[in-house]
Amino acid sequence: MRILIVSAAAFELEDIVDQFIFDHSLNERLDRFRYQGLEIDTLYTGIGMVPTAYWLSKTLAAERYDCALNLGIAGSYSKKLQIGDVVNITSDVFCEMGAEDDDKFITLHELDLLDASGFPFIDGVLYNDKKCKNQAIDDLPVAKGATSNTIHGNAKSIKQIIESFNPDTESMEGAAFFYVCLNENIPCAQVRSISNYVNIRDKDDWNIPKAIESLTEATIKILDCIDECE
């Protein structure tokens, strides 16, 4: 079975790939590993929607996979989630695609510049209806994502996103990952570990090492479950 693991930055997967057996590099961003009979490619796209969309599309045009996993850290809008919690993000939105009308934000769908239910959108949302069959993923708490070019730290903009989309998490890549995978019809999952809360920026409130530790543990459970979940 061939798995593609997609991450923005190498540090997010460092402890995970330490448990794999390196095979070879396919290019400057794509490495191949072996783990428990699985063939696993790791793709480091770089941070943001544009690099994610480009490198993931380029990779899927050249390689075929049974499942793609987007792994990484995320901020949380919800106090119900604790730092280090790992979630299965099953829907995501491009929360900055739109226009400002004074204090009001209008989405591209509301402006009729993008069909709200044109594939792969449903009412302006990207729902993962092409899920990987995996009990370890299904056992994770479900969350709604918002994808942004900006790590938000302004009370006004945070309030606007909550009022417009009511997301649980924020990342800079998730919706782009879903957009490509849904268009390419590949089973996928977006699994993220909470490293911080989305609020006025205070790096002392972040705990990236704890988030990485939790993500690593959850990922190994997912990979160990793959054979029995096919």
Residue pairs with C-beta under 8 A, 6 or more apart in sequence:
1 37
1 38
1 39
1 66
1 67
1 226
1 227
1 230
2 38
2 39
2 40
2 41
2 63
2 64
2 65
2 66
3 38
3 39
3 40
3 41
3 65
3 66
3 67
3 68
3 69
3 223
3 226
4 40
4 41
4 43
4 59
4 60
4 63
4 65
4 67
4 68
4 69
5 13
5 16
5 40
5 41
5 42
5 43
5 68
5 69
5 71
5 219
6 43
6 45
6 52
6 56
6 68
6 69
6 70
6 71
6 173
6 177
7 13
7 42
7 43
7 44
7 45
7 70
7 71
7 72
8 44
8 45
8 46
8 47
8 48
8 51
8 52
8 72
8 172
8 173
9 44
9 46
9 47
9 72
10 44
11 212
12 71
12 72
12 73
12 212
12 215
13 42
13 44
13 71
14 212
15 212
15 213
15 216
16 71
16 215
16 216
16 219
16 220
17 31
17 33
17 42
19 35
19 220
20 33
20 34
20 35
20 40
21 33
21 34
21 35
22 31
22 32
22 33
23 31
23 32
23 33
23 34
23 39
24 31
24 32
25 31
25 32
26 32
26 41
26 63
29 43
29 44
29 45
29 55
30 41
30 42
30 43
30 59
31 41
31 42
32 39
32 40
32 41
33 39
33 40
33 41
33 42
34 40
35 223
36 223
36 224
36 227
37 227
38 223
38 226
40 223
41 59
41 63
41 65
43 55
43 56
43 59
45 51
45 52
45 54
45 55
45 56
45 173
46 52
46 55
47 172
47 173
48 149
48 172
48 173
49 94
49 147
49 149
49 172
49 173
49 175
49 176
50 176
52 173
52 176
52 177
52 180
53 176
53 179
53 180
56 68
56 176
56 177
56 180
56 181
57 180
57 184
60 68
60 180
60 184
60 186
65 186
66 187
67 132
67 134
67 186
67 187
67 188
67 189
67 226
68 177
68 181
68 186
68 187
68 188
68 189
69 132
69 188
69 189
69 190
69 191
69 219
69 222
70 173
70 174
70 177
70 188
70 189
70 190
70 191
70 192
71 191
71 192
71 215
71 219
72 171
72 173
72 192
72 193
72 215
73 192
73 193
73 194
73 195
73 208
73 211
73 212
73 215
74 87
74 89
74 145
74 169
74 170
74 171
74 174
74 192
74 193
74 194
74 195
75 151
75 152
75 169
75 170
75 171
75 194
75 195
75 196
75 197
75 198
76 85
76 168
76 169
76 170
76 194
76 196
76 197
76 198
77 146
77 158
77 161
77 162
77 167
77 168
77 169
77 170
77 197
77 198
78 143
78 168
78 169
79 197
80 168
81 87
81 141
81 143
81 168
81 169
81 194
82 194
83 194
83 195
83 196
83 197
83 207
83 210
83 211
84 193
84 194
84 207
84 210
84 211
84 213
84 214
85 141
85 193
85 194
85 214
86 140
86 141
86 191
86 192
86 193
86 194
86 214
86 215
86 217
86 218
87 140
87 141
87 142
87 143
87 168
87 169
87 191
87 192
87 193
87 194
88 137
88 138
88 140
88 141
88 142
88 143
88 189
88 190
88 191
89 128
89 142
89 143
89 144
89 145
89 168
89 169
89 171
89 174
89 190
89 191
89 192
90 127
90 128
90 131
90 142
90 143
90 144
90 190
91 125
91 126
91 127
91 128
91 144
91 145
92 125
92 126
92 144
92 145
92 146
92 147
92 174
92 175
92 178
92 190
93 124
93 125
93 126
93 145
93 146
93 147
93 165
93 167
93 175
94 147
94 175
95 146
95 147
95 148
95 161
95 164
95 165
95 167
95 170
96 148
96 149
96 150
97 107
97 108
97 114
98 105
98 106
98 107
98 108
98 110
98 111
99 105
99 106
99 108
99 111
100 106
105 160
105 164
107 124
107 164
108 114
109 115
109 116
109 121
109 124
114 121
115 121
116 123
116 124
117 123
119 182
119 183
120 126
120 178
120 179
120 182
120 183
126 175
126 178
126 179
126 182
128 178
128 182
128 188
128 189
128 190
129 182
130 181
130 182
130 185
130 186
130 187
130 188
131 137
131 187
131 188
131 189
132 187
132 188
132 189
133 187
133 229
133 230
134 189
134 222
134 225
134 226
134 229
135 225
135 228
135 229
136 218
136 221
136 222
136 224
136 225
136 229
137 189
137 191
137 222
137 225
140 191
140 218
143 168
143 169
143 192
144 165
144 166
144 167
144 168
144 169
145 167
145 168
145 169
145 170
145 171
145 174
145 175
145 190
145 192
146 161
146 165
146 167
146 169
146 170
146 171
146 175
147 170
147 171
147 172
147 173
147 174
147 175
147 176
148 161
148 170
148 171
148 172
149 172
150 157
151 170
151 172
151 201
152 158
152 161
152 170
152 198
153 198
153 199
153 200
153 201
154 200
155 199
155 200
158 198
158 199
161 167
161 170
169 192
169 194
170 198
171 192
174 190
174 192
177 188
177 190
178 188
178 190
181 187
181 188
182 188
189 222
191 215
191 218
191 219
191 222
192 215
193 211
193 212
193 214
193 215
193 218
194 211
195 206
195 207
195 208
195 210
195 211
196 205
196 206
196 207
197 205
199 205
